[in-house]
Amino acid sequence: MAGISGTESSSEVMDSGGRALKLQTDTPHLVNIGGDRLSTSVTLHPIPQGNI
């Protein structure tokens, strides 16, 4: 599958041939998993680099 565009970091989505997808990025992300009885949603929130 193609990479995700529109982001500053590189990312890649790979189809594992089954019922799962694997996402690999160079930068950390927060992952929100939600949904209801008939669907599942996954939202990725990139963590910007900066001072702590």
KOLBADO-503761 format. One line per 4 residues: number of its first residue (from 1); their letters; for each residue x, y, z of N, C-alpha, C. Coordinates in steps of 0.2 Angstrom, whole numbers, always signed. Example, Ala and Ser with C-alpha at 12.3 -4.5 7.8 and 13.67 -1.06 7.14 Angstrom:
% KOLBADO-503761
1 = AS = +66/-28/+39/+62/-22/+39/+66/-16/+39 ~ +64/-11/+35/+68/-5/+36/+64/+0/+39
% end
This chain:
% KOLBADO-503761
1 = MAGI = +4/-6/+0/+0/+0/+0/+4/+6/+0 ~ +2/+12/-2/+5/+18/-2/+6/+21/+5 ~ +11/+26/+5/+13/+29/+11/+7/+35/+12 ~ +7/+37/+18/+2/+43/+19/+5/+49/+18
5 = SGTE = +2/+53/+14/+5/+60/+12/+2/+65/+16 ~ +4/+71/+16/+2/+77/+20/+5/+78/+27 ~ +10/+73/+29/+13/+74/+35/+20/+75/+34 ~ +23/+78/+39/+30/+80/+39/+35/+74/+40
9 = SSSE = +32/+69/+43/+36/+63/+45/+34/+58/+39 ~ +39/+53/+38/+37/+48/+34/+33/+42/+37 ~ +28/+39/+34/+24/+34/+37/+22/+29/+31 ~ +21/+23/+33/+19/+18/+28/+14/+14/+31
13 = VMDS = +9/+12/+27/+4/+7/+29/+5/+1/+25 ~ +5/-5/+28/+6/-11/+25/+0/-16/+26 ~ -2/-19/+21/-8/-24/+22/-5/-31/+24 ~ -7/-33/+29/-4/-40/+32/-7/-46/+28
17 = GGRA = -12/-45/+24/-15/-50/+20/-21/-53/+24 ~ -23/-51/+30/-28/-53/+34/-33/-48/+36 ~ -35/-47/+42/-40/-42/+44/-36/-37/+48 ~ -30/-36/+47/-26/-31/+51/-22/-27/+46
21 = LKLQ = -21/-20/+48/-16/-16/+45/-10/-14/+49 ~ -4/-13/+47/+1/-11/+51/+3/-4/+49 ~ +4/+0/+53/+6/+7/+52/+13/+8/+55 ~ +18/+11/+51/+24/+12/+54/+26/+19/+52
25 = TDTP = +28/+23/+58/+30/+30/+57/+37/+31/+60 ~ +40/+37/+58/+47/+39/+61/+46/+43/+67 ~ +40/+45/+69/+39/+49/+75/+33/+46/+79 ~ +33/+48/+85/+28/+45/+90/+21/+48/+89
29 = HLVN = +16/+44/+90/+9/+46/+90/+5/+43/+96 ~ +0/+47/+97/-5/+45/+102/-10/+41/+98 ~ -13/+35/+100/-18/+31/+97/-24/+31/+101 ~ -30/+33/+98/-36/+33/+101/-40/+27/+97
33 = IGGD = -42/+22/+101/-46/+17/+98/-53/+17/+100 ~ -58/+18/+96/-65/+19/+98/-70/+15/+93 ~ -76/+16/+93/-81/+13/+89/-87/+11/+93 ~ -91/+7/+89/-97/+5/+92/-98/-3/+91
37 = RLST = -104/-6/+92/-104/-13/+91/-103/-15/+84 ~ -104/-11/+79/-103/-14/+72/-97/-11/+68 ~ -93/-7/+71/-87/-4/+68/-82/-2/+73 ~ -76/-1/+71/-70/+1/+75/-67/+7/+72
41 = SVTL = -65/+12/+76/-61/+17/+73/-55/+18/+76 ~ -50/+20/+73/-43/+21/+75/-41/+28/+73 ~ -39/+33/+78/-37/+39/+76/-30/+40/+79 ~ -25/+43/+74/-18/+44/+76/-17/+51/+77
45 = HPIP = -14/+53/+83/-13/+60/+84/-5/+61/+84 ~ -2/+64/+79/+5/+65/+80/+7/+69/+86 ~ +13/+67/+89/+16/+71/+94/+21/+76/+91 ~ +20/+82/+91/+25/+87/+88/+31/+87/+92
49 = QGNI = +37/+88/+89/+43/+89/+93/+44/+96/+96 ~ +47/+96/+101/+47/+103/+105/+50/+102/+111 ~ +51/+107/+115/+54/+107/+122/+49/+105/+127 ~ +51/+101/+132/+47/+99/+137/+47/+103/+143
% end
